[in-house]
Each structure stands twice: as C-alpha cells, then as structure tokens.
Amino acid sequence: MSRRLEAVISGRVQMVSFRHYTQQKALELGVVGWVRNEPDGTVRTVAEGEESALRSFREFLDVGSPYADVESVECEWEEATGEFERFRITH
C-alpha cells in the first residue's frame, strides 16, 4: 500500500549536503517525491512509496547527512497521490 510522508526537518540541516543524502536514501529505498531548503533554515520533503520504505526513510531523516545536526522532524502521514515519478532536489 502506497503512502505519503510530508516532513519538515529542523536543526543544522542546510549547507551540510542534507538534500543530497536525502535523495540518495530515497533512490535506495525506491521512494519518489522531492526535498528542498526552506527560507527559514529548515528542510522540507514530500515522499511517496510503500509504507515500509517510508518508515525507513523517516528514520533516516532523524540523522540526515553525516554533517547535519537534526533537532526535530515534524511529520504528517497521508494517502499517496501518485503525482511523482522520481525523487528530486527542488529549489
């Protein structure tokens, strides 16, 4: 069953390759969607895929890149929309 995860990650998550590592993890897990830096210093991601893959993706967000210092991850779970074909970094 396909689900959707929307998450906002706070902490030292910009300028530390967080988006790159997030994209790599999504590709590894077969998750589609996007990740981007927000003007307030957070990183936002929307991802869709199998629930087990999204749970692994969610666990990854607690750590992010080796250079990040994640303080919090706010998540919302929803039904997948099927709007994505791949996982990309957006601006």
MDAnalysis code that builds the backbone (N, CA, C; Angstrom):
import MDAnalysis as mda
import numpy as np

u = mda.Universe.empty(273, n_residues=91, atom_resindex=np.repeat(np.arange(91), 3), trajectory=True)
u.add_TopologyAttr("name", ["N", "CA", "C"] * 91)
u.add_TopologyAttr("resid", np.arange(1, 92))
u.add_TopologyAttr("resname", ["MET", "SER", "ARG", "ARG", "LEU", "GLU", "ALA", "VAL", "ILE", "SER", "GLY", "ARG", "VAL", "GLN", "MET", "VAL", "SER", "PHE", "ARG", "HIS", "TYR", "THR", "GLN", "GLN", "LYS", "ALA", "LEU", "GLU", "LEU", "GLY", "VAL", "VAL", "GLY", "TRP", "VAL", "ARG", "ASN", "GLU", "PRO", "ASP", "GLY", "THR", "VAL", "ARG", "THR", "VAL", "ALA", "GLU", "GLY", "GLU", "GLU", "SER", "ALA", "LEU", "ARG", "SER", "PHE", "ARG", "GLU", "PHE", "LEU", "ASP", "VAL", "GLY", "SER", "PRO", "TYR", "ALA", "ASP", "VAL", "GLU", "SER", "VAL", "GLU", "CYS", "GLU", "TRP", "GLU", "GLU", "ALA", "THR", "GLY", "GLU", "PHE", "GLU", "ARG", "PHE", "ARG", "ILE", "THR", "HIS"])
u.atoms.positions = np.array([
    [0.844, -1.188, 0.000],
    [0.000, 0.000, 0.000],
    [0.885, 1.246, 0.000],
    [0.615, 2.146, -0.888],
    [1.430, 3.348, -1.039],
    [0.925, 4.455, -0.108],
    [1.883, 5.122, 0.542],
    [1.554, 6.204, 1.474],
    [2.348, 7.448, 1.092],
    [2.050, 8.544, 1.778],
    [2.723, 9.821, 1.555],
    [3.208, 10.332, 2.911],
    [4.442, 10.799, 2.930],
    [5.049, 11.391, 4.115],
    [5.466, 12.807, 3.777],
    [5.005, 13.760, 4.564],
    [5.456, 15.143, 4.447],
    [6.189, 15.467, 5.739],
    [7.427, 15.990, 5.623],
    [8.238, 16.236, 6.807],
    [8.990, 17.551, 6.694],
    [9.133, 18.213, 7.847],
    [9.952, 19.414, 7.968],
    [11.026, 19.105, 9.004],
    [12.283, 19.257, 8.589],
    [13.419, 18.911, 9.428],
    [14.100, 20.193, 9.885],
    [14.305, 20.303, 11.199],
    [14.931, 21.494, 11.794],
    [16.279, 21.140, 12.397],
    [17.118, 22.144, 12.508],
    [18.451, 21.986, 13.083],
    [19.478, 22.528, 12.111],
    [20.694, 22.009, 12.199],
    [21.722, 22.382, 11.220],
    [21.579, 21.424, 10.047],
    [20.691, 21.792, 9.113],
    [20.338, 20.898, 8.013],
    [20.547, 21.525, 6.633],
    [20.956, 22.772, 6.588],
    [21.296, 23.404, 5.315],
    [22.806, 23.606, 5.253],
    [23.344, 23.539, 4.031],
    [24.778, 23.686, 3.782],
    [25.582, 22.513, 4.364],
    [24.933, 21.352, 4.519],
    [25.603, 20.155, 5.047],
    [25.283, 18.918, 4.201],
    [24.915, 19.123, 2.937],
    [24.595, 18.046, 1.990],
    [23.366, 17.231, 2.382],
    [22.480, 17.800, 3.193],
    [21.290, 17.082, 3.644],
    [20.412, 16.656, 2.467],
    [20.195, 17.566, 1.523],
    [19.332, 17.235, 0.376],
    [19.938, 16.121, -0.462],
    [21.237, 16.173, -0.672],
    [21.911, 15.135, -1.464],
    [21.753, 13.763, -0.808],
    [22.040, 13.662, 0.476],
    [21.919, 12.387, 1.171],
    [20.471, 11.919, 1.223],
    [19.537, 12.856, 1.323],
    [18.117, 12.502, 1.338],
    [17.708, 11.912, -0.012],
    [18.170, 12.527, -1.086],
    [17.861, 11.995, -2.415],
    [18.468, 10.601, -2.585],
    [19.701, 10.406, -2.141],
    [20.354, 9.106, -2.267],
    [19.579, 8.034, -1.492],
    [19.121, 8.359, -0.286],
    [18.361, 7.402, 0.522],
    [17.033, 7.082, -0.142],
    [16.372, 8.097, -0.685],
    [15.094, 7.880, -1.372],
    [15.288, 6.941, -2.567],
    [16.333, 7.168, -3.353],
    [16.606, 6.308, -4.508],
    [16.890, 4.877, -4.066],
    [17.638, 4.738, -2.995],
    [17.967, 3.416, -2.447],
    [16.700, 2.666, -2.025],
    [15.740, 3.395, -1.456],
    [14.515, 2.784, -0.934],
    [13.389, 2.694, -1.957],
    [13.573, 3.298, -3.122],
    [12.516, 3.295, -4.122],
    [11.391, 4.269, -3.826],
    [11.719, 5.346, -3.127],
    [10.748, 6.377, -2.745],
    [10.800, 7.505, -3.777],
    [9.655, 8.093, -4.099],
    [9.581, 9.209, -5.045],
    [9.078, 10.455, -4.325],
    [9.390, 11.643, -4.900],
    [8.957, 12.906, -4.299],
    [10.008, 13.975, -4.492],
    [10.195, 14.807, -3.466],
    [11.176, 15.880, -3.557],
    [11.674, 16.300, -2.175],
    [12.783, 17.053, -2.190],
    [13.345, 17.657, -0.982],
    [13.847, 19.042, -1.351],
    [13.691, 20.014, -0.438],
    [14.177, 21.368, -0.717],
    [14.504, 22.102, 0.589],
    [15.395, 23.093, 0.452],
    [15.685, 24.010, 1.549],
    [14.573, 25.045, 1.626],
    [14.202, 25.410, 2.841],
    [13.190, 26.441, 3.056],
    [13.887, 27.728, 3.522],
    [13.273, 28.889, 3.274],
    [13.883, 30.167, 3.668],
    [14.139, 30.297, 5.174],
    [13.389, 29.555, 5.996],
    [13.553, 29.660, 7.453],
    [14.677, 28.780, 7.999],
    [15.432, 28.114, 7.107],
    [16.555, 27.286, 7.546],
    [16.221, 25.816, 7.714],
    [14.971, 25.449, 7.544],
    [14.583, 24.040, 7.620],
    [14.718, 23.381, 6.252],
    [14.550, 22.070, 6.238],
    [14.459, 21.309, 5.002],
    [13.084, 20.650, 4.988],
    [12.422, 20.699, 3.846],
    [11.097, 20.092, 3.687],
    [11.193, 18.986, 2.646],
    [10.488, 17.886, 2.916],
    [10.438, 16.794, 1.959],
    [9.031, 16.238, 1.880],
    [8.657, 15.833, 0.692],
    [7.414, 15.108, 0.447],
    [7.820, 13.837, -0.282],
    [7.418, 12.699, 0.266],
    [7.838, 11.416, -0.305],
    [6.663, 10.458, -0.346],
    [6.630, 9.649, -1.394],
    [5.607, 8.624, -1.538],
    [6.263, 7.291, -1.853],
    [5.655, 6.238, -1.351],
    [6.156, 4.897, -1.601],
    [5.477, 3.901, -0.698],
    [6.005, 2.684, -0.694],
    [5.482, 1.654, 0.196],
    [5.710, 2.079, 1.651],
    [4.778, 1.745, 2.508],
    [4.859, 2.197, 3.894],
    [6.152, 1.761, 4.577],
    [6.602, 0.544, 4.332],
    [7.838, 0.084, 4.974],
    [9.036, 0.908, 4.509],
    [9.079, 1.259, 3.224],
    [10.165, 2.095, 2.707],
    [10.094, 3.491, 3.301],
    [8.890, 4.031, 3.433],
    [8.745, 5.371, 4.014],
    [9.127, 5.390, 5.486],
    [8.873, 4.304, 6.192],
    [9.281, 4.257, 7.610],
    [10.810, 4.272, 7.723],
    [11.482, 3.570, 6.832],
    [12.947, 3.611, 6.806],
    [13.438, 5.003, 6.426],
    [12.761, 5.628, 5.460],
    [13.095, 6.993, 5.046],
    [12.912, 7.949, 6.221],
    [11.819, 7.786, 6.959],
    [11.546, 8.635, 8.128],
    [12.653, 8.479, 9.171],
    [13.109, 7.270, 9.421],
    [14.206, 7.039, 10.373],
    [15.479, 7.730, 9.903],
    [15.739, 7.689, 8.608],
    [16.907, 8.364, 8.047],
    [16.852, 9.869, 8.346],
    [15.673, 10.476, 8.261],
    [15.542, 11.921, 8.455],
    [15.975, 12.367, 9.852],
    [15.952, 11.473, 10.828],
    [16.421, 11.812, 12.177],
    [17.918, 12.077, 12.218],
    [18.640, 11.573, 11.213],
    [20.095, 11.715, 11.171],
    [20.524, 12.580, 9.991],
    [20.016, 12.268, 8.800],
    [20.361, 13.033, 7.599],
    [21.779, 12.777, 7.166],
    [22.453, 13.832, 6.759],
    [23.837, 13.687, 6.306],
    [24.778, 13.557, 7.509],
    [25.986, 13.064, 7.262],
    [26.953, 12.940, 8.362],
    [27.301, 14.294, 8.991],
    [27.046, 15.392, 8.290],
    [27.419, 16.724, 8.754],
    [26.254, 17.465, 9.407],
    [25.078, 16.886, 9.366],
    [23.878, 17.545, 9.897],
    [23.772, 17.355, 11.403],
    [22.982, 18.234, 12.014],
    [22.617, 18.115, 13.421],
    [21.107, 18.336, 13.488],
    [20.362, 17.244, 13.354],
    [18.907, 17.315, 13.316],
    [18.371, 17.524, 14.721],
    [17.559, 18.569, 14.886],
    [16.927, 18.851, 16.180],
    [15.523, 18.273, 16.258],
    [14.767, 18.349, 15.161],
    [13.410, 17.800, 15.167],
    [12.949, 17.486, 13.754],
    [12.001, 16.556, 13.681],
    [11.366, 16.190, 12.418],
    [9.858, 16.181, 12.668],
    [9.163, 17.094, 12.021],
    [7.701, 17.146, 12.118],
    [7.123, 16.440, 10.903],
    [6.249, 15.456, 11.138],
    [5.748, 14.619, 10.045],
    [4.233, 14.609, 9.973],
    [3.758, 14.440, 8.765],
    [2.348, 14.166, 8.511],
    [2.279, 12.988, 7.554],
    [1.420, 12.028, 7.865],
    [1.207, 10.854, 7.020],
    [-0.134, 10.985, 6.325],
    [-0.161, 10.687, 5.030],
    [-1.391, 10.764, 4.242],
    [-1.410, 9.629, 3.227],
    [-2.496, 9.561, 2.476],
    [-2.564, 8.627, 1.361],
    [-1.754, 9.193, 0.202],
    [-1.116, 8.338, -0.560],
    [-0.315, 8.767, -1.709],
    [-1.220, 9.352, -2.793],
    [-0.687, 10.323, -3.521],
    [-1.422, 10.931, -4.631],
    [-0.986, 10.355, -5.975],
    [0.209, 9.763, -6.021],
    [0.725, 9.210, -7.265],
    [1.242, 10.250, -8.244],
    [1.502, 11.467, -7.751],
    [1.901, 12.560, -8.639],
    [3.384, 12.561, -9.022],
    [4.210, 11.750, -8.371],
    [5.650, 11.787, -8.612],
    [6.117, 10.564, -9.410],
    [7.143, 10.778, -10.227],
    [7.747, 9.682, -10.981],
    [9.140, 9.329, -10.467],
    [9.791, 10.299, -9.804],
    [11.139, 10.078, -9.285],
    [11.330, 10.989, -8.080],
    [12.481, 10.875, -7.425],
    [12.783, 11.743, -6.293],
    [13.804, 12.779, -6.738],
    [13.504, 14.056, -6.493],
    [14.397, 15.106, -6.961],
    [14.634, 16.172, -5.893],
    [15.704, 16.911, -6.084],
    [16.016, 18.075, -5.258],
    [15.401, 19.276, -5.967],
    [14.594, 20.035, -5.253],
    [13.986, 21.220, -5.838],
    [14.536, 22.459, -5.140],
    [14.271, 23.611, -5.750],
    [14.757, 24.884, -5.203],
    [13.615, 25.847, -5.027],
])
